Amino acid sequence: MRLSVTALLVTLALCYYEANAVVCPIFALDLKEYFYSPDPLYKLSLAKYIAPQEAVAAKMQVKQCTNEFSVQNRLLITKILTDLSAAAASNMKLVTVLMLVALPLYCYAGSSGCSLLDNVIDKAVDPTVSKDEYRAYLKDFLQTENEGNAIDELKQCFLQQSNETLANFKQMLVTVKLLLSKLSYLSKNQRTKDQDMKPPL
């Protein structure tokens, strides 16, 4: 019994590590492109996700709001997102234990491999979460009042969207997460095959 539990823990740890190591940086890079790329280039980059047109349109619509952010606020927001990505990696052992019961779903369905980053984005899109609640959720990552104000501005962009736009934006997020998770799974399988093909020492 102890051996089987240990094996399951090891499997989960590997699953989390692979997803985090391969997917999390790509997911974070997409977010940075969202804030800094010109609209035509960013819309072109979204084509790789093969998402429904209404989902792409919703993301581009919200981008019109974030395009108005000052350079300072964009830098502050991407700094916070980077800190969240780093925290996701450093908290691997804790998440491994907490996600034990969700091993199959976590490895192969719908997680970007960055649980903290996922939650922050989900709460940004959620219209039932107020700006004060959103800032409170991120308090451990906000070191200055300017960072708090930048997060308020980000949340406001979503609060002013229609329910239809938010629903389509969420659909875009799900599409991205599923594709990145699939890429992570395929990458892990390829590395396993490469290891199996190595001649014994």
C-alpha positions as CSV (number, residue, x, y, z in Angstrom):
1,M,0.0,0.0,0.0
2,R,2.8,2.4,0.9
3,L,4.6,1.6,-2.3
4,S,1.5,2.4,-4.4
5,V,0.9,5.7,-2.6
6,T,4.5,6.6,-3.1
7,A,4.3,5.8,-6.8
8,L,1.2,7.9,-7.2
9,L,2.9,10.8,-5.5
10,V,5.9,10.5,-7.7
11,T,3.6,10.3,-10.8
12,L,1.8,13.5,-9.7
13,A,5.0,15.3,-9.0
14,L,6.3,14.5,-12.5
15,C,3.0,15.5,-14.0
16,Y,3.1,18.9,-12.2
17,Y,6.7,19.4,-13.0
18,E,6.3,18.7,-16.7
19,A,3.2,20.9,-17.1
20,N,4.8,23.7,-15.2
21,A,8.2,23.5,-16.9
22,V,6.8,23.3,-20.5
23,V,3.4,25.1,-20.3
24,C,3.7,27.8,-17.7
25,P,6.4,29.8,-19.5
26,I,4.4,29.6,-22.8
27,F,1.2,30.7,-21.0
28,A,3.0,33.6,-19.4
29,L,4.6,34.5,-22.7
30,D,1.1,34.7,-24.3
31,L,0.0,37.1,-21.6
32,K,3.0,39.3,-22.2
33,E,2.3,39.3,-25.9
34,Y,-1.3,40.3,-25.0
35,F,-0.1,43.4,-23.3
36,Y,2.7,44.5,-25.6
37,S,2.1,43.2,-29.2
38,P,0.2,45.4,-31.7
39,D,-3.3,44.2,-32.4
40,P,-2.6,42.7,-35.9
41,L,0.4,40.7,-34.7
42,Y,-1.4,39.5,-31.6
43,K,-4.5,38.4,-33.5
44,L,-2.2,36.6,-35.9
45,S,-0.5,34.8,-33.0
46,L,-4.0,33.7,-31.7
47,A,-4.5,31.7,-34.9
48,K,-2.3,28.9,-33.6
49,Y,-4.9,28.1,-30.9
50,I,-7.6,27.4,-33.6
51,A,-10.2,29.0,-31.4
52,P,-13.8,30.0,-32.4
53,Q,-14.0,33.4,-34.0
54,E,-16.2,34.8,-31.3
55,A,-13.6,33.8,-28.6
56,V,-10.8,35.6,-30.6
57,A,-13.1,38.6,-31.0
58,A,-13.8,38.8,-27.3
59,K,-10.1,38.7,-26.4
60,M,-9.3,41.4,-28.9
61,Q,-12.2,43.5,-27.6
62,V,-10.8,43.3,-24.0
63,K,-7.4,44.1,-25.4
64,Q,-8.7,47.4,-26.7
65,C,-9.1,48.4,-23.0
66,T,-5.8,47.1,-21.9
67,N,-4.1,48.9,-24.8
68,E,-5.0,52.1,-23.0
69,F,-2.9,51.2,-20.0
70,S,0.2,53.3,-19.4
71,V,3.6,51.7,-20.0
72,Q,4.2,51.8,-16.3
73,N,1.1,49.8,-15.5
74,R,1.7,47.3,-18.2
75,L,5.2,46.7,-16.7
76,L,3.8,46.4,-13.2
77,I,1.1,43.9,-14.3
78,T,3.6,41.7,-16.2
79,K,5.9,41.8,-13.2
80,I,3.1,40.5,-11.0
81,L,2.3,37.8,-13.6
82,T,6.0,36.8,-13.7
83,D,6.1,36.6,-9.9
84,L,3.0,34.4,-10.0
85,S,4.7,32.0,-12.5
86,A,7.8,31.8,-10.3
87,A,5.6,31.1,-7.2
88,A,3.8,28.3,-9.1
89,A,7.1,26.6,-9.7
90,S,8.5,27.1,-6.2
91,N,5.2,25.8,-4.7
92,M,5.4,22.5,-6.6
93,K,5.6,20.2,-3.6
94,L,2.6,21.8,-1.9
95,V,0.5,21.7,-5.0
96,T,1.5,18.1,-5.6
97,V,-0.1,17.1,-2.3
98,L,-3.2,19.3,-2.7
99,M,-3.8,18.0,-6.3
100,L,-3.4,14.3,-5.4
101,V,-7.1,13.5,-5.7
102,A,-7.2,15.2,-9.1
103,L,-4.3,13.4,-10.8
104,P,-6.0,12.4,-14.1
105,L,-7.8,15.7,-14.6
106,Y,-4.8,17.8,-13.6
107,C,-2.4,16.0,-15.9
108,Y,-4.5,15.8,-19.0
109,A,-7.4,18.3,-19.0
110,G,-7.7,22.0,-18.8
111,S,-4.9,23.1,-16.5
112,S,-2.2,25.4,-17.9
113,G,0.2,24.0,-15.3
114,C,0.2,27.3,-13.4
115,S,-2.5,27.1,-10.8
116,L,-1.8,30.5,-9.3
117,L,-1.8,32.2,-12.7
118,D,-5.0,30.3,-13.7
119,N,-6.8,31.5,-10.6
120,V,-5.7,35.1,-11.0
121,I,-6.9,35.2,-14.6
122,D,-10.2,33.5,-13.8
123,K,-10.9,36.0,-11.0
124,A,-10.1,38.9,-13.3
125,V,-12.7,37.6,-15.8
126,D,-15.3,36.7,-13.1
127,P,-17.8,39.6,-12.9
128,T,-18.9,38.6,-9.4
129,V,-15.4,39.5,-8.1
130,S,-15.1,43.2,-7.2
131,K,-11.9,45.2,-7.5
132,D,-11.4,45.2,-3.8
133,E,-11.8,41.4,-3.6
134,Y,-9.4,41.0,-6.6
135,R,-6.8,43.2,-4.9
136,A,-7.2,41.3,-1.6
137,Y,-6.6,38.0,-3.4
138,L,-3.4,39.3,-4.9
139,K,-2.2,41.1,-1.7
140,D,0.8,38.8,-1.3
141,F,2.1,39.8,-4.7
142,L,1.4,43.6,-4.4
143,Q,4.3,45.4,-2.9
144,T,3.3,49.0,-3.7
145,E,0.2,51.1,-4.1
146,N,1.1,51.6,-7.8
147,E,0.9,47.8,-8.3
148,G,-2.5,47.8,-6.6
149,N,-3.7,50.5,-8.8
150,A,-2.5,48.7,-11.9
151,I,-4.4,45.6,-10.8
152,D,-7.5,47.7,-10.2
153,E,-7.3,49.0,-13.8
154,L,-6.9,45.5,-15.1
155,K,-10.0,44.3,-13.2
156,Q,-12.0,47.3,-14.4
157,C,-11.4,46.3,-18.0
158,F,-13.3,43.1,-17.4
159,L,-16.0,44.6,-15.2
160,Q,-17.1,46.9,-18.0
161,Q,-17.5,44.0,-20.5
162,S,-20.8,42.4,-21.3
163,N,-21.6,38.9,-20.1
164,E,-21.4,37.6,-23.6
165,T,-17.9,39.0,-24.1
166,L,-16.8,37.6,-20.8
167,A,-18.2,34.1,-21.7
168,N,-16.4,34.2,-25.0
169,F,-13.2,35.4,-23.4
170,K,-13.4,32.4,-21.0
171,Q,-13.9,30.1,-24.0
172,M,-10.7,31.5,-25.4
173,L,-8.9,30.8,-22.1
174,V,-10.1,27.2,-22.1
175,T,-9.0,26.7,-25.7
176,V,-5.5,28.0,-24.9
177,K,-5.2,25.9,-21.7
178,L,-6.3,22.7,-23.4
179,L,-3.9,23.1,-26.3
180,L,-1.0,23.9,-24.0
181,S,-1.8,21.0,-21.8
182,K,-1.9,18.7,-24.9
183,L,1.5,20.1,-26.1
184,S,2.9,19.4,-22.6
185,Y,1.6,15.9,-22.7
186,L,3.0,15.2,-26.2
187,S,6.4,16.8,-25.2
188,K,6.6,14.5,-22.1
189,N,5.8,11.4,-24.2
190,Q,8.4,12.4,-26.7
191,R,11.0,12.7,-24.0
192,T,10.0,9.4,-22.6
193,K,10.4,7.8,-26.1
194,D,13.8,9.4,-26.5
195,Q,14.9,8.0,-23.1
196,D,13.7,4.5,-24.1
197,M,15.6,4.7,-27.4
198,K,19.0,5.4,-25.7
199,P,21.3,2.4,-25.7
200,P,22.0,1.0,-22.2
201,L,25.3,2.0,-20.7
